[in-house]
Amino acid sequence: MEGIEIIGLIAATLTTASFLPQVYKTWKTKDVSGLSLPMFSMFFVGVALWIVYGFYKDSISLIIGNSIAVINSFLLIFFKIKYHNKKH
């Protein structure tokens, strides 16, 4: 593994982990008022395309980081749709 790929793995870990508190908070509180469905939808498509690009470039950091990010963004989209009419 090249040194630059290690930097990519560290970056992927940090950027992916940054979503976990939001996913957890949304799941626990069911408060989706601050989430933007268009933003997370575009983000979801973008990270899905990064996964494709990662396979094309044979980059494990792109594949792993964006695979986790696509799951996190999917969960937030799911919560936004599921809880959008819930009162807290």
Contact map, one row per residue, 1 for C-alpha under 8 A:
1110110000000000000000000000000000000000000000000000000000000000000000000000000000000000
1111110000000000000000000000000000000000000000000000000000000000000000000000000000000000
1111111000000000000000000000000000000000000000000000000000000000000000000000000000000000
0111111100000000000000000000000000000000000000000000000000000000000000000000000000000000
1111111110000000000000000000000000000000000000000000000000111000000000000000000000000000
1111111111000000000000000000000000000000000000000000000000001000000000000000000000000000
0011111111100000000000000000000000000000000000000000000000000000000000000000000000000000
0001111111110000000000000000000000000000000000000000000000001100000000000000000000000000
0000111111111000000000000000000000000000000000000000000000011100100000000000000000000000
0000011111111100000000000000000000000000000000000000000000000000000000000000000000000000
0000001111111110000000000000000000000000000000000000000000000000000000000000000000000000
0000000111111111000000000000000000000000000000000000000000001101110000000000000000000000
0000000011111111100000000000000000000000000000000000000000000000100000000000000000000000
0000000001111111110000000000000000000000000000000000000000000000000000000000000000000000
0000000000111111111000000000000000000000000000000000000000000000100000000000000000000000
0000000000011111111100000000000000000000000000000000000000000000110110000000000000000000
0000000000001111111110000000000000000000000000000000000000000000000000000000000000000000
0000000000000111111111000000000000000000000000000000000000000000000000000000000000000000
0000000000000011111111100000000000000000000000000000000000000000000010010000000000000000
0000000000000001111111110000000000000000000000000000000000000000000000010000000000000000
0000000000000000111111111000000000000000000000000000000000000000000000000000000000000000
0000000000000000011111111100000000000000000000000000000000000000000000000000000000000000
0000000000000000001111111110000000000000000000000000000000000000000000010011000000000000
0000000000000000000111111111000000000000000000000000000000000000000000000000000000000000
0000000000000000000011111111110000000000000000000000000000000000000000000000000000000000
0000000000000000000001111111111100000000000000000000000000000000000000000001001000000000
0000000000000000000000111111110000000000000000000000000000000000000000000000001000000000
0000000000000000000000011111110000000000000000000000000000000000000000000000000000000000
0000000000000000000000001111111000000000000000000000000000000000000000000000000000000001
0000000000000000000000001111111100000000000000000000000000000000000000000000001000100101
0000000000000000000000000100111111000000000000000000000000000000000000000000000000110101
0000000000000000000000000100011111100000000000000000000000000000000000000000001100110000
0000000000000000000000000000001111100000000000000000000000000000000000000000000000010000
0000000000000000000000000000001111110000000000000000000000000000000000000000000000000000
0000000000000000000000000000000111111001000000000000000000000000000000000001000100000000
0000000000000000000000000000000001111111000000000000000000000000000000000000000000000000
0000000000000000000000000000000000111111100000000000000000000000000000000000100100000000
0000000000000000000000000000000000011111110000000000000000000000000000000000000000000000
0000000000000000000000000000000000011111111000000000000000000000000000000000000000000000
0000000000000000000000000000000000111111111100000000000000000000000000001001100000000000
0000000000000000000000000000000000001111111110000000000000000000000000001000100000000000
0000000000000000000000000000000000000111111111000000000000000000000000000000000000000000
0000000000000000000000000000000000000011111111100000000000000000000000001000000000000000
0000000000000000000000000000000000000001111111110000000000000000000011001100000000000000
0000000000000000000000000000000000000000111111111000000000000000000000000000000000000000
0000000000000000000000000000000000000000011111111100000000000000000000000000000000000000
0000000000000000000000000000000000000000001111111110000000000000011011000000000000000000
0000000000000000000000000000000000000000000111111111000000000000011001000000000000000000
0000000000000000000000000000000000000000000011111111100000000000000000000000000000000000
0000000000000000000000000000000000000000000001111111110000000110010000000000000000000000
0000000000000000000000000000000000000000000000111111111000000110011000000000000000000000
0000000000000000000000000000000000000000000000011111111100000010000000000000000000000000
0000000000000000000000000000000000000000000000001111111110000100000000000000000000000000
0000000000000000000000000000000000000000000000000111111111111110000000000000000000000000
0000000000000000000000000000000000000000000000000011111111110010000000000000000000000000
0000000000000000000000000000000000000000000000000001111111100000000000000000000000000000
0000000000000000000000000000000000000000000000000000111111100000000000000000000000000000
0000000000000000000000000000000000000000000000000000011111110000000000000000000000000000
0000100000000000000000000000000000000000000000000000011111111110000000000000000000000000
0000100010000000000000000000000000000000000000000000011001111111000000000000000000000000
0000110110010000000000000000000000000000000000000000010000111111100000000000000000000000
0000000110010000000000000000000000000000000000000110110000111111110000000000000000000000
0000000000000000000000000000000000000000000000000111011000111111111000000000000000000000
0000000000010000000000000000000000000000000000000000000000011111111100000000000000000000
0000000010011011000000000000000000000000000000000000000000001111111110000000000000000000
0000000000010001000000000000000000000000000000110110000000000111111111000000000000000000
0000000000000000000000000000000000000000000000110010000000000011111111100000000000000000
0000000000000001000000000000000000000000000000000000000000000001111111110000000000000000
0000000000000001001000000000000000000000000100100000000000000000111111111000000000000000
0000000000000000000000000000000000000000000100110000000000000000011111111100000000000000
0000000000000000000000000000000000000000000000000000000000000000001111111110000000000000
0000000000000000001100100000000000000000000000000000000000000000000111111111000000000000
0000000000000000000000000000000000000001101100000000000000000000000011111111100000000000
0000000000000000000000000000000000000000000100000000000000000000000001111111110000000000
0000000000000000000000100000000000000000000000000000000000000000000000111111111000000000
0000000000000000000000100100000000100001000000000000000000000000000000011111111100000000
0000000000000000000000000000000000001001100000000000000000000000000000001111111110000000
0000000000000000000000000000000000000000000000000000000000000000000000000111111111000000
0000000000000000000000000110010100000000000000000000000000000000000000000011111111110000
0000000000000000000000000000000100101000000000000000000000000000000000000001111111110000
0000000000000000000000000000000000000000000000000000000000000000000000000000111111110000
0000000000000000000000000000000000000000000000000000000000000000000000000000011111111000
0000000000000000000000000000011100000000000000000000000000000000000000000000001111111100
0000000000000000000000000000001110000000000000000000000000000000000000000000001111111100
0000000000000000000000000000000000000000000000000000000000000000000000000000000001111110
0000000000000000000000000000011000000000000000000000000000000000000000000000000000111111
0000000000000000000000000000000000000000000000000000000000000000000000000000000000001111
0000000000000000000000000000111000000000000000000000000000000000000000000000000000000111
